[in-house]
Amino acid sequence: MKLSRRKIREAAFLIIFERTFGNYELEELFDIARESENIQINDEVVKIVKGVYKHIDELDNIISKYSQKRSLERIPKVNLSLLRLAIYEAKYSENVPVNVAISEAVAIAEKYAFESDAKFINGALGSFSRSGD
């Protein structure tokens, strides 16, 4: 099944978000997603999600650095999931420019979060992109 880049990111985001509510095994979440009619996944979705969790400590350290007003524990789970996804893509996906990772995260935030959350995500990711990390 061919998914657009946006659908791939959105599916990855939903799985990453779901995992923030418990330390579920990724394979269990992939199986649930495959059974769901609402989330389509493919190998690229799996690769992104596994990549995020392979680098989770590094991603969270970066998020903490650029979210100085909020500790990780105080960042809403939607925002945290999107920040993890975007920073992972910016750092580890060779074919995803930083500005694309940012605009995609903001677009998904506009669908799943509040307007203020989208602004927070844009600001934190903008600071990250300017830093050269």
C-alpha positions, 0 to 999 in steps of 0.5 A: 500500500502506497502512503503519502509522506504526510500519512506516514508521518501521521501514522508514526505520530499516532503510534508514538503518541499512544506509547506515551501512555504506557511502555507498550512493546512497539510490535504490540502497537504495530499489530493494533494499528494494523488491525485498526481501520483508522491507522495505516502503516507500512515499513516506513512508519515502522522504521520511523517509530523504531528510530524515534525510540532508538534515539529517545534519550537524545531526542528528549535531551534536545527537546529539554534544551529548546523547551526551557520554559517547560520540563519534559513532564509538563509538555503535553503528550501530543506536543512531545510526540510531535517534537520527537518525530520532527527532531528524529526526522530532521537528524536521521532522515537524509531525505527530510530537510529540517524545514519540512520536518518542522512544517509537517509537525506544525501541520499535524499539530494543527489537526490534533492539538490547540493553536497554542500547541502548534505555536509552541512546537514551531518555536521549539523546532525553530530554535532547534533548527537555528542551533545547528544541533 
